[in-house]
Each structure stands twice: as C-alpha cells, then as structure tokens.
Amino acid sequence: MNTDIPIDEIDTEASFTTVDTHTAGEPTRIVLDGIDRSALVGDSVRAKRDSFAENYDWVRELLMKEPRGHDDMFGAVVVDPQHDTTDLGVFFMDSRGYLDMCGHGTIGVVSALLELGRLSPQESIDVETPAGIVEAEPQYTDTGVESVRIQNVRSFVYDETTVPVSFRESPLHVDVVYAGNFFALVDGDQLDVPVETTHTDELVERGLEIRDAVNDELDIVHPLTGESDAVSITEIYGSDADVDHSIVVFGDGQVDRSPCGTGTCAKMTLLHETGKLALDEPYLHQSVIGTRFEGRLVDVEERDGVTLTTPTITGSARITGRHTFVKDPKDSLTGFSLSPK
C-alpha cells in the first residue's frame, strides 16, 4: 500500500513552485507560484522588486541560499508587467541581493515559460525588467525553443579610472560601462593571472577588491536618469586566437558560468567606443567553462552627450528541473552561506 503523503498536504509555513534552467551553464531558479503578487506594490517592475526586497527578502534567502540553494545560485521572479505594451515582467536575485538586469536570466525565463505553455509562442516578447524594457526573440524548432535573442537596454561607457589595489604596485586601469548594470571591466593582462578556471579563487578575490575600489573612487550617477548607482559586477577579460573570453564576478563572489549577457553587452559597448567593433559586426564571447554567446550592436545614437549602443545577445537555455520548496514551521533555518565574503 502506498502511504506517501503528497507534499501539498504536509504542514508548511510557506510553499514555492519553481522551474530551474541553465543558460550556457549558469542557473536560473524561476519562481512560478507561492508569492502573493498582489502584495508587491508599485507602478513598475522595479518598484515591485523593491517592494519584494523590503517585505519578502526572506524568500530570496530561502530559495537562493543553502540548504535549498547555494552561494552561486541565481533566481528570477515573474510578475505582471506594468507597461501596457509588455508581455512579461521579471526581476532578478541571487544569494547576495538583486540585480537590475540579467541577460542569461531573461533567456532562461522566456525559454522556460514558452516550454511550459505559460507564454504563447510569438516572434517577439517584450519583457519589463527593473532596468527597462528588453525585447526577446525566440527561435523555434519542431521540438521547442532552440535559442533566444535578447535586445538589451541601451548601454554606454560611463568612465575610466585608475584605482589602487593590493596585488600590484601601480594603480589598475578600469573601464566602467553600463549595460543594465554597472560593470568594472578590467584587462586580465594587468592581473598577471590567467583568466582560466584553475585560477578562479584568485580571480574572484581580485574581482571583489576591484569592485570595492571603484565604488570607493567614483560616485556613480546614471547620466540619463540622475539616479545614484554603483558598480555591481567585475568583468576580467582576455582573448585568444578566435574568441574573447572573461570571468564575471558578482554578488559575494559568485562567478557567472555563462559568458554573462549584460557583460557581453558591456564588452561590445567598450569595444565600439575604442573603435574595435563595428555596428552590426558579430561578436563571440566565451565563458570560463567554454560556452558562448553571440552578440551584436544593432544601433548607436547620441543623447545628451552620451553615446548609446543597442546591444543584442543570443543564447540557449534548458530546463533542468521543477521543484516545490517548503518552509517547515519547525525549521529555524531560512537560508545560510558558508562564504567568508
């Protein structure tokens, strides 16, 4: 006789249904059910994200951190869009906090919702994120979604600076680029450490130090919105014979397993600024595990003295599992991390 009790009949304090994907190796845990979306107030997805962060941050910790997640987990919460022209709203979170935009996460969300039938197949899907509206163009085959092309928010080179760091005598040159998040871009040749997985721990340590040093040096204000901001991600890059590659460090020392969607956009914008990437020229960008995104700049314009690019990236996401996570009322652990950072 089967005596298993269905999980929805277990005494729980909270229950959340998710679908997990990976985009070029980087996870996205997508929250489908369990959140009272009507309780998230605000007239934009950005405002709803802030409302979630203020009132439901324990949900982020529950799903992103151990024992249900891990230090390198990444997540997305699907909400109703607030712009009439958009099809979908989503905001992003990780074990440390929240990001305004995520390319790999957007690819994961769009792919999963289409595969699950929660979005109807269409040529173009407008997604409202905290950074603004991005356009997703899925590519379909007979078996489902093959890939998704994301047209990101407009991006720009914000500044360049030099900062003192502990691992070299002379100051480090850093380019600060906005691509939905503010990035510190650093040529790996300055670090005397190969941009390879065998040096991940050392690169993470330096990436976090660089981010802190840039934020100490610069008071960042978005030139088009006037809002104060800060660098949230460090991208340490290199190149070999046929492709550029990078390691992208964010959160409390998380490493993006994918080539990083917004990071690819930031790198293309910097290359265009320095005359090394033309409009509509294909750009391949490789992650630390060897997976690739293809990027392209499809438009450039000047606004209020700022050169704005419109970048696109294309990648594929695959569903890895569906889960029902519960919070047992007897469980005192919401979420924890062993990371010393």
LOFI-323185 format. One record per residue: residue number from 0; x, z, y of N, C-alpha, C in turn; residue in three letters. Coordinates in steps of 0.05 Angstrom, whole numbers. Last residue first. Layout:
N
- NUM; X; Z; Y; X; Z; Y; X; Z; Y; ALA
...
//
This chain:
341
- 340; 660; 48; 717; 659; 36; 743; 636; 46; 759; LYS
- 339; 660; 65; 665; 671; 84; 685; 669; 73; 713; PRO
- 338; 603; 56; 624; 623; 44; 641; 633; 64; 661; SER
- 337; 563; 75; 594; 589; 87; 589; 611; 75; 607; LEU
- 336; 497; 88; 618; 520; 70; 616; 545; 86; 611; SER
- 335; 427; 93; 602; 453; 104; 609; 474; 83; 606; PHE
- 334; 358; 108; 610; 379; 89; 606; 405; 100; 615; GLY
- 333; 325; 151; 595; 314; 127; 606; 333; 104; 603; THR
- 332; 319; 201; 549; 338; 181; 559; 322; 157; 570; LEU
- 331; 284; 235; 525; 293; 243; 552; 311; 222; 564; SER
- 330; 226; 224; 489; 253; 213; 494; 262; 220; 522; ASP
- 329; 175; 236; 482; 194; 257; 474; 223; 249; 480; LYS
- 328; 148; 190; 496; 146; 213; 514; 165; 235; 507; PRO
- 327; 184; 130; 488; 172; 153; 474; 170; 177; 493; ASP
- 326; 176; 70; 512; 188; 95; 522; 172; 118; 508; LYS
- 325; 191; 8; 480; 173; 30; 486; 190; 53; 497; VAL
- 324; 189; -63; 477; 205; -39; 482; 186; -16; 491; PHE
- 323; 183; -115; 438; 166; -95; 451; 182; -70; 453; THR
- 322; 210; -182; 442; 213; -153; 438; 189; -138; 450; HIS
- 321; 238; -240; 416; 217; -228; 431; 216; -199; 423; ARG
- 320; 298; -282; 423; 281; -262; 411; 258; -253; 428; GLY
- 319; 323; -325; 446; 338; -310; 425; 321; -289; 411; THR
- 318; 313; -390; 472; 301; -364; 465; 317; -351; 442; ILE
- 317; 361; -421; 513; 348; -420; 487; 337; -391; 483; ARG
- 316; 376; -468; 565; 371; -441; 556; 356; -442; 530; ALA
- 315; 422; -510; 599; 402; -506; 578; 400; -477; 571; SER
- 314; 430; -539; 665; 439; -525; 642; 416; -521; 622; GLY
- 313; 451; -562; 728; 436; -568; 704; 448; -553; 681; THR
- 312; 444; -552; 798; 459; -547; 774; 440; -553; 750; ILE
- 311; 452; -573; 866; 437; -572; 842; 455; -565; 819; THR
- 310; 453; -555; 937; 466; -559; 911; 446; -559; 888; PRO
- 309; 457; -575; 999; 435; -571; 979; 447; -577; 952; THR
- 308; 494; -544; 1052; 492; -562; 1029; 467; -556; 1013; THR
- 307; 502; -539; 1120; 487; -530; 1097; 487; -552; 1076; LEU
- 306; 541; -516; 1171; 539; -538; 1152; 526; -528; 1126; THR
- 305; 517; -490; 1231; 525; -484; 1204; 521; -509; 1187; VAL
- 304; 497; -499; 1282; 526; -498; 1279; 535; -492; 1251; GLY
- 303; 442; -502; 1271; 452; -480; 1288; 483; -476; 1284; ASP
- 302; 456; -542; 1218; 435; -527; 1231; 447; -503; 1245; ARG
- 301; 469; -603; 1186; 478; -584; 1205; 454; -569; 1217; GLU
- 300; 469; -620; 1115; 458; -621; 1142; 470; -599; 1160; GLU
- 299; 469; -655; 1055; 484; -639; 1074; 472; -642; 1101; VAL
- 298; 450; -662; 986; 444; -665; 1015; 463; -647; 1031; ASP
- 297; 466; -654; 935; 448; -677; 940; 441; -681; 969; VAL
- 296; 519; -640; 895; 508; -635; 922; 492; -659; 929; LEU
- 295; 518; -617; 828; 518; -640; 846; 507; -630; 873; ARG
- 294; 539; -596; 761; 529; -592; 788; 531; -618; 805; GLY
- 293; 531; -576; 696; 537; -598; 713; 524; -594; 740; GLU
- 292; 562; -522; 661; 540; -532; 678; 550; -558; 691; PHE
- 291; 587; -503; 596; 589; -518; 621; 562; -522; 634; ARG
- 290; 628; -457; 557; 603; -471; 563; 604; -483; 591; THR
- 289; 674; -426; 551; 676; -455; 546; 650; -470; 550; GLY
- 288; 674; -375; 566; 671; -379; 538; 670; -409; 531; ILE
- 287; 679; -376; 621; 701; -363; 606; 698; -368; 576; VAL
- 286; 652; -442; 639; 652; -413; 638; 676; -402; 622; SER
- 285; 662; -498; 682; 664; -485; 656; 666; -455; 658; GLN
- 284; 632; -552; 713; 642; -525; 717; 640; -509; 691; HIS
- 283; 633; -616; 741; 632; -600; 717; 645; -573; 722; LEU
- 282; 598; -655; 785; 618; -634; 784; 613; -617; 758; TYR
- 281; 585; -719; 814; 582; -700; 792; 605; -680; 791; PRO
- 280; 570; -729; 882; 591; -732; 861; 586; -711; 839; GLU
- 279; 535; -723; 924; 525; -737; 900; 547; -742; 879; ASP
- 278; 587; -719; 971; 559; -717; 966; 551; -734; 942; LEU
- 277; 651; -700; 943; 634; -716; 959; 605; -711; 953; ALA
- 276; 700; -652; 948; 677; -660; 932; 658; -675; 951; LEU
- 275; 741; -640; 983; 748; -645; 955; 725; -652; 937; LYS
- 274; 736; -621; 1035; 739; -650; 1031; 746; -657; 1002; GLY
- 273; 723; -569; 1043; 752; -576; 1044; 757; -605; 1037; THR
- 272; 668; -570; 1035; 679; -561; 1062; 708; -569; 1065; GLU
- 271; 666; -582; 981; 657; -602; 1001; 668; -595; 1029; HIS
- 270; 685; -534; 959; 700; -559; 955; 692; -581; 975; LEU
- 269; 644; -499; 975; 671; -495; 985; 688; -521; 982; LEU
- 268; 602; -521; 945; 600; -519; 975; 627; -516; 987; THR
- 267; 620; -513; 893; 616; -540; 903; 615; -541; 934; MET
- 266; 620; -456; 892; 645; -471; 890; 642; -499; 900; LYS
- 265; 565; -445; 898; 584; -436; 918; 610; -451; 916; ALA
- 264; 545; -469; 851; 536; -479; 877; 556; -470; 899; CYS
- 263; 570; -436; 813; 576; -464; 813; 568; -477; 840; THR
- 262; 544; -388; 827; 573; -390; 830; 582; -419; 830; GLY
- 261; 492; -398; 812; 497; -395; 841; 527; -397; 846; THR
- 260; 505; -402; 755; 491; -423; 770; 497; -421; 800; GLY
- 259; 557; -392; 713; 543; -380; 737; 531; -402; 754; CYS
- 258; 574; -409; 665; 590; -417; 688; 580; -405; 714; PRO
- 257; 560; -349; 626; 555; -377; 633; 574; -384; 656; SER
- 256; 575; -296; 626; 584; -313; 603; 579; -342; 609; ARG
- 255; 597; -258; 678; 578; -278; 671; 589; -296; 648; ASP
- 254; 611; -191; 670; 623; -217; 670; 602; -237; 662; VAL
- 253; 605; -130; 707; 595; -149; 688; 609; -176; 692; GLN
- 252; 618; -89; 740; 640; -101; 725; 629; -119; 703; GLY
- 251; 570; -73; 760; 591; -53; 757; 615; -63; 741; ASP
- 250; 558; -136; 791; 548; -110; 782; 570; -89; 781; GLY
- 249; 607; -187; 772; 585; -176; 788; 577; -148; 778; PHE
- 248; 650; -241; 767; 647; -212; 763; 626; -202; 782; VAL
- 247; 667; -298; 734; 649; -288; 754; 643; -259; 748; VAL
- 246; 719; -342; 726; 707; -318; 715; 692; -305; 738; ILE
- 245; 721; -414; 716; 722; -390; 732; 713; -366; 715; SER
- 244; 744; -483; 722; 733; -460; 707; 736; -435; 724; HIS
- 243; 741; -554; 724; 746; -528; 738; 733; -506; 721; ASP
- 242; 770; -603; 680; 747; -587; 689; 757; -562; 704; VAL
- 241; 815; -631; 661; 790; -645; 664; 767; -629; 676; ASP
- 240; 862; -598; 663; 863; -627; 666; 837; -640; 673; ALA
- 239; 840; -540; 699; 859; -553; 681; 855; -583; 683; ASP
- 238; 834; -486; 746; 827; -513; 736; 848; -522; 716; SER
- 237; 800; -427; 771; 824; -442; 764; 815; -470; 755; GLY
- 236; 775; -369; 806; 773; -396; 794; 801; -408; 788; TYR
- 235; 732; -316; 810; 761; -322; 808; 763; -348; 793; ILE
- 234; 683; -290; 848; 689; -313; 831; 718; -320; 832; GLU
- 233; 644; -233; 857; 671; -245; 860; 674; -267; 839; THR
- 232; 585; -213; 891; 598; -226; 868; 625; -237; 875; ILE
- 231; 565; -194; 937; 556; -180; 913; 571; -191; 888; SER
- 230; 578; -182; 1005; 587; -196; 981; 579; -180; 956; VAL
- 229; 519; -168; 1043; 546; -161; 1033; 553; -179; 1010; ALA
- 228; 480; -166; 1104; 484; -170; 1076; 512; -162; 1068; ASP
- 227; 430; -167; 1155; 456; -157; 1145; 457; -160; 1115; SER
- 226; 398; -225; 1180; 397; -201; 1164; 425; -193; 1155; GLU
- 225; 393; -273; 1207; 401; -249; 1223; 402; -224; 1207; GLY
- 224; 383; -321; 1184; 361; -301; 1184; 368; -277; 1201; THR
- 223; 428; -351; 1192; 402; -364; 1197; 379; -344; 1197; LEU
- 222; 474; -321; 1180; 472; -334; 1206; 445; -346; 1212; PRO
- 221; 474; -256; 1155; 466; -284; 1149; 460; -299; 1175; HIS
- 220; 531; -219; 1165; 504; -223; 1175; 496; -252; 1169; VAL
- 219; 578; -173; 1143; 565; -199; 1139; 537; -199; 1149; ILE
- 218; 633; -149; 1165; 605; -142; 1168; 589; -167; 1167; ASP
- 217; 693; -146; 1126; 673; -162; 1140; 646; -148; 1142; LEU
- 216; 724; -106; 1099; 735; -123; 1121; 714; -136; 1138; GLU
- 215; 693; -84; 1060; 706; -66; 1080; 715; -82; 1104; ASP
- 214; 682; -130; 1032; 659; -116; 1045; 670; -95; 1065; ASN
- 213; 733; -141; 1012; 720; -160; 1030; 697; -146; 1045; VAL
- 212; 742; -97; 979; 760; -101; 1002; 747; -120; 1022; ALA
- 211; 702; -102; 940; 702; -78; 958; 719; -83; 983; ASP
- 210; 719; -150; 916; 692; -148; 929; 691; -125; 948; ARG
- 209; 770; -135; 897; 767; -156; 917; 740; -154; 932; ILE
- 208; 756; -98; 858; 772; -89; 881; 770; -109; 904; GLU
- 207; 728; -130; 822; 714; -109; 836; 729; -99; 861; LEU
- 206; 771; -164; 806; 747; -175; 819; 731; -154; 834; GLY
- 205; 805; -129; 781; 813; -142; 806; 789; -153; 821; ARG
- 204; 774; -115; 736; 784; -95; 754; 792; -106; 781; GLU
- 203; 768; -167; 714; 744; -151; 723; 753; -130; 743; VAL
- 202; 820; -179; 700; 806; -195; 720; 782; -181; 731; LEU
- 201; 830; -141; 660; 846; -141; 685; 832; -157; 707; GLU
- 200; 792; -156; 622; 791; -129; 634; 807; -128; 660; ASP
- 199; 807; -210; 609; 781; -203; 621; 782; -176; 635; THR
- 198; 847; -238; 586; 854; -221; 609; 829; -211; 623; HIS
- 197; 827; -269; 548; 847; -250; 539; 855; -231; 561; THR
- 196; 796; -306; 575; 783; -283; 563; 802; -262; 554; THR
- 195; 828; -327; 636; 822; -330; 607; 810; -304; 597; GLU
- 194; 862; -343; 683; 833; -340; 682; 824; -346; 654; VAL
- 193; 924; -306; 683; 908; -329; 674; 878; -323; 674; PRO
- 192; 949; -277; 741; 936; -271; 715; 920; -295; 707; VAL
- 191; 965; -281; 793; 986; -281; 772; 975; -271; 745; ASP
- 190; 931; -287; 835; 929; -262; 820; 951; -259; 799; LEU
- 189; 931; -336; 858; 941; -314; 874; 943; -288; 858; GLN
- 188; 908; -369; 822; 937; -371; 824; 948; -348; 841; ASP
- 187; 853; -365; 829; 866; -348; 809; 896; -349; 810; GLY
- 186; 824; -363; 891; 841; -379; 874; 857; -361; 855; ASP
- 185; 761; -335; 901; 790; -330; 901; 804; -349; 881; VAL
- 184; 704; -320; 937; 717; -339; 920; 747; -337; 923; LEU
- 183; 653; -277; 940; 681; -278; 947; 695; -296; 927; ALA
- 182; 585; -295; 958; 607; -295; 939; 634; -291; 953; PHE
- 181; 519; -276; 967; 545; -279; 980; 567; -275; 959; PHE
- 180; 467; -316; 939; 481; -291; 941; 507; -296; 955; ASN
- 179; 454; -366; 955; 433; -349; 945; 442; -320; 943; GLY
- 178; 507; -376; 969; 492; -395; 952; 468; -381; 939; ALA
- 177; 559; -370; 1015; 532; -362; 1008; 519; -384; 992; TYR
- 176; 626; -349; 1012; 607; -371; 1011; 580; -359; 1003; VAL
- 175; 689; -334; 1034; 663; -322; 1030; 642; -345; 1033; VAL
- 174; 753; -337; 1007; 732; -352; 1020; 705; -339; 1013; ASP
- 173; 814; -301; 1015; 787; -302; 1003; 769; -320; 1020; VAL
- 172; 880; -284; 1001; 862; -302; 1016; 836; -304; 1000; HIS
- 171; 910; -220; 1005; 897; -240; 988; 879; -257; 1005; LEU
- 170; 974; -199; 1033; 944; -200; 1032; 934; -223; 1016; PRO
- 169; 1030; -182; 989; 1018; -196; 1012; 987; -196; 1010; SER
- 168; 1035; -154; 941; 1047; -143; 966; 1034; -156; 990; GLU
- 167; 982; -138; 895; 1002; -156; 906; 1011; -146; 933; ARG
- 166; 945; -101; 878; 960; -115; 857; 979; -136; 868; PHE
- 165; 914; -78; 918; 935; -61; 906; 953; -77; 887; SER
- 164; 903; -116; 978; 896; -108; 951; 920; -94; 938; VAL
- 163; 877; -135; 1041; 898; -121; 1026; 887; -112; 998; PRO
- 162; 852; -200; 1055; 847; -172; 1050; 871; -159; 1035; VAL
- 161; 832; -252; 1098; 853; -241; 1080; 848; -211; 1079; THR
- 160; 779; -301; 1099; 793; -277; 1108; 816; -271; 1090; THR
- 159; 727; -344; 1120; 751; -340; 1104; 766; -316; 1116; GLU
- 158; 656; -353; 1116; 680; -345; 1130; 703; -346; 1110; ASP
- 157; 613; -384; 1094; 608; -364; 1114; 634; -358; 1130; TYR
- 156; 591; -445; 1073; 615; -428; 1075; 611; -410; 1099; VAL
- 155; 525; -448; 1043; 544; -453; 1065; 569; -435; 1062; PHE
- 154; 463; -476; 1018; 487; -459; 1015; 507; -466; 1038; SER
- 153; 393; -473; 1004; 416; -484; 1019; 439; -465; 1020; ARG
- 152; 375; -458; 936; 372; -455; 964; 396; -467; 978; VAL
- 151; 380; -509; 884; 383; -482; 895; 376; -482; 925; ASN
- 150; 348; -541; 836; 357; -546; 863; 357; -519; 878; GLN
- 149; 363; -544; 768; 354; -526; 790; 366; -537; 816; ILE
- 148; 342; -573; 709; 358; -577; 734; 346; -560; 756; ARG
- 147; 345; -556; 642; 330; -552; 668; 350; -557; 690; VAL
- 146; 335; -584; 576; 351; -572; 597; 334; -569; 622; SER
- 145; 295; -588; 536; 323; -593; 530; 341; -580; 550; GLU
- 144; 237; -561; 511; 253; -564; 535; 282; -567; 527; VAL
- 143; 214; -597; 453; 210; -577; 474; 228; -583; 498; GLY
- 142; 219; -638; 417; 219; -610; 406; 217; -589; 428; THR
- 141; 220; -685; 444; 198; -681; 426; 196; -652; 416; ASP
- 140; 243; -660; 508; 245; -677; 485; 221; -672; 467; THR
- 139; 249; -656; 580; 235; -651; 555; 244; -670; 533; TYR
- 138; 276; -621; 633; 279; -646; 617; 268; -640; 589; GLN
- 137; 250; -592; 693; 256; -591; 664; 259; -619; 653; PRO
- 136; 270; -575; 752; 261; -600; 740; 269; -599; 710; GLU
- 135; 255; -529; 803; 264; -533; 776; 252; -559; 764; ALA
- 134; 273; -508; 867; 258; -528; 851; 271; -531; 824; GLU
- 133; 263; -447; 902; 281; -466; 889; 263; -484; 872; VAL
- 132; 254; -410; 960; 241; -427; 940; 262; -446; 929; ILE
- 131; 291; -348; 967; 276; -371; 977; 264; -387; 954; GLY
- 130; 312; -302; 947; 329; -318; 965; 314; -341; 978; ALA
- 129; 274; -282; 912; 280; -267; 937; 297; -282; 957; PRO
- 128; 237; -343; 895; 256; -322; 889; 260; -305; 914; THR
- 127; 190; -386; 870; 196; -369; 892; 214; -346; 883; GLU
- 126; 195; -450; 846; 199; -422; 839; 206; -406; 864; VAL
- 125; 162; -507; 826; 173; -493; 849; 172; -463; 843; ASP
- 124; 175; -557; 781; 164; -530; 783; 177; -515; 806; ILE
- 123; 162; -622; 760; 175; -605; 779; 160; -579; 781; SER
- 122; 135; -645; 717; 161; -656; 724; 176; -637; 743; GLU
- 121; 108; -599; 668; 106; -615; 692; 134; -624; 700; GLN
- 120; 71; -560; 622; 93; -579; 627; 88; -596; 651; PRO
- 119; 49; -496; 645; 42; -523; 635; 65; -542; 641; SER
- 118; 72; -434; 622; 73; -454; 643; 65; -480; 631; LEU
- 117; 65; -410; 575; 56; -395; 598; 59; -411; 624; ARG
- 116; 85; -432; 528; 59; -442; 538; 48; -426; 562; GLY
- 115; 136; -420; 513; 115; -402; 504; 87; -411; 513; LEU
- 114; 165; -460; 539; 165; -459; 509; 142; -442; 499; GLU
- 113; 157; -445; 592; 147; -471; 583; 144; -471; 552; LEU
- 112; 182; -396; 593; 154; -397; 599; 141; -423; 590; LEU
- 111; 236; -412; 580; 220; -394; 562; 190; -396; 567; ALA
- 110; 251; -445; 624; 251; -455; 596; 233; -438; 578; SER
- 109; 245; -409; 667; 229; -434; 666; 228; -445; 637; VAL
- 108; 283; -369; 653; 254; -363; 657; 237; -388; 654; VAL
- 107; 332; -398; 649; 321; -383; 627; 291; -378; 629; GLY
- 106; 337; -417; 701; 336; -436; 679; 324; -423; 655; ILE
- 105; 341; -368; 727; 318; -386; 733; 315; -407; 711; THR
- 104; 389; -348; 706; 364; -334; 701; 340; -351; 706; GLY
- 103; 426; -383; 726; 423; -383; 697; 396; -369; 690; HIS
- 102; 419; -373; 782; 414; -399; 771; 409; -398; 741; GLY
- 101; 390; -325; 822; 405; -329; 797; 399; -356; 785; CYS
- 100; 385; -284; 880; 381; -309; 867; 398; -310; 842; MET
- 99; 391; -230; 894; 371; -246; 908; 365; -272; 893; ASP
- 98; 395; -177; 846; 407; -200; 860; 385; -217; 872; LEU
- 97; 401; -106; 835; 385; -130; 838; 401; -152; 852; TYR
- 96; 435; -63; 791; 415; -66; 812; 402; -93; 811; GLY
- 95; 464; -54; 743; 472; -41; 768; 450; -41; 789; ARG
- 94; 445; -85; 703; 449; -56; 697; 456; -41; 722; SER
- 93; 399; -127; 740; 420; -123; 720; 424; -93; 717; ASP
- 92; 349; -175; 760; 361; -149; 759; 382; -148; 738; MET
- 91; 306; -217; 801; 328; -213; 781; 340; -186; 783; PHE
- 90; 240; -247; 804; 263; -234; 816; 281; -224; 793; PHE
- 89; 194; -300; 813; 212; -285; 796; 233; -271; 812; VAL
- 88; 134; -339; 811; 151; -320; 825; 169; -305; 806; GLY
- 87; 109; -406; 811; 120; -383; 796; 136; -366; 815; LEU
- 86; 95; -448; 842; 82; -446; 816; 89; -419; 802; ASP
- 85; 80; -456; 912; 97; -450; 890; 81; -444; 864; THR
- 84; 48; -463; 956; 59; -487; 944; 75; -482; 919; THR
- 83; 36; -413; 976; 14; -429; 964; 25; -453; 948; ASP
- 82; 76; -358; 962; 73; -383; 976; 53; -401; 962; HIS
- 81; 79; -318; 924; 63; -313; 949; 60; -337; 966; GLN
- 80; 72; -316; 853; 85; -325; 877; 66; -320; 901; PRO
- 79; 70; -260; 810; 54; -281; 823; 69; -290; 848; ASP
- 78; 130; -251; 770; 108; -241; 787; 93; -265; 798; VAL
- 77; 176; -232; 721; 158; -253; 730; 135; -241; 746; VAL
- 76; 240; -209; 725; 212; -201; 725; 195; -223; 737; VAL
- 75; 299; -210; 686; 282; -223; 706; 254; -213; 702; ALA
- 74; 368; -187; 673; 339; -189; 669; 324; -203; 691; GLY
- 73; 425; -176; 632; 413; -187; 656; 384; -190; 651; PHE
- 72; 477; -133; 606; 450; -145; 605; 441; -155; 632; MET
- 71; 525; -108; 604; 526; -135; 612; 498; -149; 610; ASP
- 70; 515; -56; 585; 525; -59; 612; 524; -88; 622; ASP
- 69; 450; -62; 551; 479; -56; 551; 489; -63; 579; HIS
- 68; 389; -37; 524; 405; -59; 534; 435; -53; 532; GLY
- 67; 372; 8; 500; 356; -16; 495; 371; -41; 505; ARG
- 66; 398; 55; 513; 403; 44; 486; 388; 18; 481; PRO
- 65; 436; 18; 563; 433; 29; 535; 412; 51; 535; GLU
- 64; 398; -21; 612; 420; -3; 603; 416; 5; 574; LYS
- 63; 352; -52; 619; 378; -64; 623; 400; -47; 610; MET
- 62; 306; -21; 611; 309; -47; 597; 337; -59; 598; LEU
- 61; 312; 26; 641; 303; 27; 613; 310; 2; 598; LEU
- 60; 327; 8; 691; 346; 23; 676; 338; 24; 646; GLU
- 59; 278; -18; 705; 304; -33; 704; 324; -18; 687; ARG
- 58; 246; 27; 705; 241; 5; 686; 265; -12; 683; VAL
- 57; 265; 56; 747; 269; 67; 721; 263; 46; 699; TRP
- 56; 246; 30; 791; 273; 24; 784; 280; 36; 756; ASP
- 55; 196; 30; 815; 198; 25; 786; 226; 20; 777; TYR
- 54; 198; 37; 870; 179; 53; 854; 183; 51; 824; ASN
- 53; 238; 6; 893; 232; 32; 904; 216; 50; 885; GLU
- 52; 238; -41; 863; 263; -25; 864; 257; 4; 874; ALA
- 51; 186; -59; 874; 194; -52; 847; 218; -34; 847; PHE
- 50; 193; -70; 929; 173; -50; 920; 179; -41; 892; SER
- 49; 231; -111; 926; 238; -85; 939; 219; -63; 932; ASP
- 48; 200; -149; 900; 224; -139; 887; 232; -112; 899; ARG
- 47; 162; -158; 940; 153; -146; 915; 177; -135; 899; LYS
- 46; 195; -181; 978; 182; -155; 984; 172; -142; 959; ALA
- 45; 208; -228; 951; 229; -210; 960; 218; -182; 965; ARG
- 44; 159; -252; 946; 172; -242; 922; 195; -223; 929; VAL
- 43; 116; -228; 998; 136; -247; 988; 147; -235; 962; SER
- 42; 85; -189; 1019; 75; -216; 1022; 96; -237; 1014; ASP
- 41; 72; -128; 980; 88; -146; 997; 77; -174; 998; GLY
- 40; 76; -86; 922; 64; -94; 947; 83; -112; 962; VAL
- 39; 57; -78; 859; 80; -87; 874; 70; -99; 900; LEU
- 38; 11; -67; 833; 23; -45; 847; 48; -53; 863; ALA
- 37; -1; -112; 805; -17; -107; 829; -6; -84; 845; SER
- 36; 31; -109; 760; 40; -126; 782; 24; -122; 808; ARG
- 35; 49; -64; 720; 25; -67; 737; 33; -83; 762; ASP
- 34; 83; -86; 663; 85; -78; 691; 59; -83; 705; ILE
- 33; 71; -107; 614; 77; -79; 615; 80; -68; 644; GLY
- 32; 102; -171; 601; 79; -153; 603; 88; -124; 604; ASP
- 31; 152; -198; 609; 126; -213; 609; 103; -195; 614; LEU
- 30; 215; -200; 631; 193; -182; 627; 167; -197; 631; VAL
- 29; 269; -227; 599; 247; -234; 617; 224; -216; 611; ILE
- 28; 336; -223; 599; 313; -209; 588; 290; -212; 607; ARG
- 27; 385; -268; 590; 364; -261; 609; 342; -248; 594; THR
- 26; 456; -275; 577; 429; -267; 571; 411; -265; 595; PRO
- 25; 497; -332; 573; 490; -309; 589; 461; -301; 584; GLU
- 24; 504; -380; 543; 516; -355; 534; 509; -330; 549; GLY
- 23; 473; -418; 568; 502; -423; 565; 517; -397; 558; ALA
- 22; 428; -371; 571; 434; -396; 585; 464; -399; 584; THR
- 21; 385; -339; 525; 412; -342; 535; 415; -369; 548; HIS
- 20; 328; -295; 528; 341; -321; 526; 371; -319; 531; THR
- 19; 274; -256; 506; 302; -258; 513; 312; -286; 509; ASP
- 18; 214; -231; 530; 226; -252; 514; 255; -254; 524; VAL
- 17; 179; -168; 525; 199; -186; 537; 204; -209; 518; THR
- 16; 134; -118; 540; 139; -141; 524; 158; -159; 538; THR
- 15; 134; -47; 542; 140; -72; 556; 146; -94; 536; PHE
- 14; 104; 15; 552; 110; -6; 533; 113; -32; 549; SER
- 13; 106; 87; 558; 105; 60; 570; 113; 40; 549; ALA
- 12; 97; 129; 524; 94; 134; 553; 92; 107; 568; GLU
- 11; 63; 125; 462; 84; 117; 480; 77; 123; 509; THR
- 10; 47; 131; 397; 44; 145; 422; 68; 139; 440; ASP
- 9; 31; 68; 367; 49; 91; 369; 45; 104; 396; ILE
- 8; 3; 23; 367; -12; 47; 361; 5; 72; 362; GLU
- 7; 37; -19; 373; 19; -13; 395; 1; 11; 390; ASP
- 6; 62; -21; 324; 77; -9; 346; 59; -3; 369; ILE
- 5; 24; -1; 267; 31; -21; 288; 43; -8; 312; PRO
- 4; 51; 33; 214; 34; 36; 237; 42; 15; 258; ILE
- 3; 53; 19; 145; 65; 16; 171; 44; 18; 193; ASP
- 2; 35; 22; 94; 28; 44; 111; 41; 42; 139; THR
- 1; 11; -17; 44; 26; -19; 69; 17; 4; 88; ASN
- 0; 17; 0; -24; 0; 0; 0; 18; 0; 25; MET
//
